[in-house]
Amino acid sequence: RMRGLALKGILKKPMAFFDKEQNKAGALTTMLETDAANIKNMAGPTLGVALQSIFCLVVGLAIAFYYSWRMSLVMLAMVPMFMVSGLAEAEFSKGFDGDIDETFKASGAI
């Protein structure tokens, strides 16, 4: 269904859109394939892992507060550090994804 909606959106573009170098037929078909797969992957396992991580954090903090409030404050102080390191890793990985996307679009245009 997602590919069908994306195809309808592409077909409604003006003719000048298809004259651009980055919008060749091969690049557009590759985009249709990879974007739908990326959305499927994001909505499935990625969302599940995010919810599981948040749940584990909340339950872990609740148990920590129950047994030792001092130790739980130390754990709570470490959360921003973990979040920053996770965001840094995501930014680092995003650079590789962009390179791979460009390679797939170039190969699809051949």
C-alpha positions as CSV (number, residue, x, y, z in Angstrom):
1,R,0.0,0.0,0.0
2,M,2.8,2.4,0.9
3,R,4.5,1.9,-2.5
4,G,1.2,2.6,-4.3
5,L,0.8,5.9,-2.4
6,A,4.3,6.9,-3.2
7,L,3.9,6.0,-6.8
8,K,0.7,8.1,-7.0
9,G,2.6,11.0,-5.5
10,I,5.5,10.7,-8.0
11,L,3.1,10.5,-10.9
12,K,1.4,13.8,-9.8
13,K,4.7,15.6,-10.0
14,P,5.2,18.2,-12.8
15,M,7.3,17.2,-15.9
16,A,10.2,19.4,-14.7
17,F,10.6,17.1,-11.7
18,F,11.7,14.2,-14.0
19,D,14.2,16.4,-15.9
20,K,16.4,16.7,-12.8
21,E,19.5,14.4,-12.6
22,Q,18.6,13.0,-9.2
23,N,15.1,12.0,-10.4
24,K,15.9,9.5,-13.2
25,A,13.7,6.5,-13.6
26,G,16.2,4.1,-11.9
27,A,16.6,6.4,-8.9
28,L,12.9,6.7,-8.5
29,T,12.2,3.0,-8.7
30,T,15.0,2.4,-6.2
31,M,13.5,5.0,-3.9
32,L,10.1,3.4,-4.1
33,E,11.6,0.1,-3.1
34,T,13.9,1.3,-0.3
35,D,11.6,3.9,1.3
36,A,8.7,1.5,1.7
37,A,11.1,-1.1,3.3
38,N,12.5,1.6,5.6
39,I,9.1,2.6,6.8
40,K,8.1,-1.0,7.4
41,N,11.3,-1.6,9.4
42,M,10.8,1.6,11.5
43,A,7.2,0.9,12.4
44,G,8.0,-2.7,13.4
45,P,11.1,-3.7,15.2
46,T,12.4,-0.2,15.9
47,L,9.3,0.9,17.6
48,G,9.2,-2.3,19.7
49,V,12.8,-1.9,20.8
50,A,12.1,1.8,21.8
51,L,9.1,0.9,23.8
52,Q,10.9,-2.0,25.5
53,S,13.8,0.3,26.4
54,I,11.5,2.9,27.9
55,F,9.7,0.3,29.9
56,C,12.9,-1.3,31.2
57,L,14.2,2.2,32.3
58,V,11.0,3.0,34.2
59,V,10.7,-0.4,35.9
60,G,14.5,-0.3,36.7
61,L,14.2,3.1,38.3
62,A,11.1,2.1,40.3
63,I,12.9,-1.0,41.7
64,A,16.0,1.2,42.4
65,F,13.9,3.8,44.3
66,Y,12.3,1.0,46.3
67,Y,15.6,-0.5,47.5
68,S,17.9,2.5,47.6
69,W,16.9,6.0,46.8
70,R,20.5,7.2,46.8
71,M,21.6,4.7,44.3
72,S,18.6,5.5,42.1
73,L,19.6,9.1,42.0
74,V,23.1,8.1,40.8
75,M,21.4,6.0,38.1
76,L,19.1,8.8,37.1
77,A,22.1,11.2,36.8
78,M,23.6,8.8,34.2
79,V,20.5,8.7,31.9
80,P,21.4,11.9,30.0
81,M,24.9,10.6,29.3
82,F,23.4,7.4,27.8
83,M,21.0,9.4,25.8
84,V,23.7,11.6,24.4
85,S,25.9,8.6,23.5
86,G,22.9,7.0,21.8
87,L,22.2,10.1,19.7
88,A,25.8,10.4,18.8
89,E,25.8,6.8,17.5
90,A,22.6,7.4,15.5
91,E,24.2,10.5,13.9
92,F,27.3,8.5,13.1
93,S,25.3,5.7,11.5
94,K,23.1,8.1,9.6
95,G,26.1,9.3,7.6
96,F,26.7,5.8,6.3
97,D,23.0,5.4,5.4
98,G,23.1,8.4,3.2
99,D,26.2,7.1,1.3
100,I,24.5,3.7,0.8
101,D,21.3,5.4,-0.5
102,E,23.2,7.4,-3.1
103,T,25.0,4.2,-4.2
104,F,21.7,2.3,-4.6
105,K,20.2,5.2,-6.6
106,A,23.2,5.3,-8.9
107,S,23.1,1.6,-9.4
108,G,19.3,1.7,-10.2
109,A,19.9,4.4,-12.8
110,I,22.2,2.2,-14.9
